[in-house]
Amino acid sequence: MTGKVKKKILIDKSMLFSDIMKYPRAMEVLFKKGLHCVGCSMASFETLEQGCLMHGLNPDKVVGEINKRLNKTSKKNKKKSKEASKK
């Protein structure tokens, strides 16, 4: 095998917002939900679950939506790199 195998990205509700901020696609989902964590001083200390509960959101649903979005993006990138390697 010549290409690198990309690991599936998984976010879980125990992760800190500061760790999730590494993933722009995850942040897009959070912004749509009203979680504007980038500017919050608690981002380094608060978990995704805590933030969701404070904003009246179901953490499991938010995690599912984020992971779906992240891995959908990963599949697109994987497909593009396969197409590029065939050329």
N, C-alpha and C positions, 0 to 999 in steps of 0.2 A: 504494500500500500504506500502511495507516495504523498498523499495529502494528510494534513493534520485533522484529527478527529476533535470536533468541538464538543465540549461538555454542555449538557443541557443546563440552562440557567434556572435556578429555583430560588424563589424568595419565600421565606416563611414568616409567620406573624411574630416570631420571637426576635427577628432582626431589628437592629436600630435603624432609625431613619437615616442617620449619617452613612450607614453602609449601603442602604438602598439607593441613595442619591448618586451612586456610581453608574446607575442605569437610567439614561434619559427616557427610555420608553416606560419604565416603571413610574418615573416622575410625572409623565404625561397622564397616566391613569390616576395618580394621586391628586393632581391638580383638578382634573375633571370631577373628582369626588369632593373637592373643597378642602383638601389637605395640602396646604401651602407650607410645607415643612422646611423648605430651603432657608427661609428667613427666620425660622423659629429657634430660639436659644435652647430649646429642649431636644432638638434633633439629635444631639450627641448622647442623650440619656434615655430617650423614650423609644419604646418598641413600636412596631407597626400596629400590634394589637392594642396597645394603650392609646395610641393616637386615634385609631378607628373608634374605639369605645367612647373616647372623649367627644367625638364628633357624631356619635349616634349611628355608626356604620358597622356592618357585620364584617369582622376581620377575615373570616374564612372566604367570604365572597370577594373581598378586595384582593386577597392573596391569589385566588383563582384567576381573577381578571388580569392581574399583573403578570402572573406566570404564563397565561395564555398569550398575552401581548408580547412578552419577551421571547418566548419560544417560537412564535409565529415569525417574528423578525429574524430569529436565528435560522429558521428553515429557509427563508428567502435568501439570506446571505449564503447558506450552504448550496442552494440551487445555483446561485450566480457563480460561485467559485467552481462548481462542477462544470458549468457551461464554459467558463473561461479556460479550464484545464483541458477541455476537448479541442480547443482551437489550436 
